[in-house]
Amino acid sequence: MSDSGLPQGGRAPGMAPAADPLEDRSLLDGVRRKDPNALGTFFDHAFPFVYNVAFRMLGNRTEAEDIAQDVFLKVYRSADRLDASRNPRPWLSTITANAVRDFWRLASTSRRTDLDEVTLVAEDGGPSRDAERSEADATVQRALLQLDPGGGEVVVLKDIQGHRHEQIAEHLGISPAAARKRYSRALERLARLLGSAS
């Protein structure tokens, strides 16, 4: 039970879970038509998700915001390709990861990551209120940023975004076996980094 007296999750028994606005078919149809109101609503609901993916991969707030803005420009340009019958998060993840990869290709090797300011953003856009969890998340974030870009991307796509190896393989243009191997190596490296941080 939560402090409010409601079961965990804050809903009274028998109440249906809140609908996911990003799966609203009429909203997605509006996005496909490039309706300004639908695009604005979609941006409001999807921005925290896109920002979180970019921030997990980059570890820099300003760069993550820039990437998120770039992603929504790409969304606008390719809105007619959105499949309104499916959850758009995998599509958004793919666009975001591609934008981050483009950024990595263009960025200088001396790019400074401000690790002292690392905090994670929840999908609702609000910072974590649990200080202990925030510190643990920040430790994981620091370790993620020490992985090579390919390894970091696979871990973010698999463990944070919940993609299957087959989806990751298709996204990266590699075989599922290669995706599993890259993920396994990244996890081993992450475990070593986290072990040395404790």
Secondary structure, DSSP 8 states (H G I E B T S, - for coil): --TTSS-TTS--TT------GGG-HHHHHHHHTT-HHHHHHHHHHHHHHHHHHHHHHH--HHHHHHHHHHHHHHHHHTGGG--TTS-SHHHHHHHHHHHHHHHHHHS-TT----GGG---B-TTS-B-S-HHHHHHHHHHHHHHHHS-HHHHHHHIIIIIS---HHHHHHHHTS-HHHHHHHHHHHHHHHHHHHHHH-
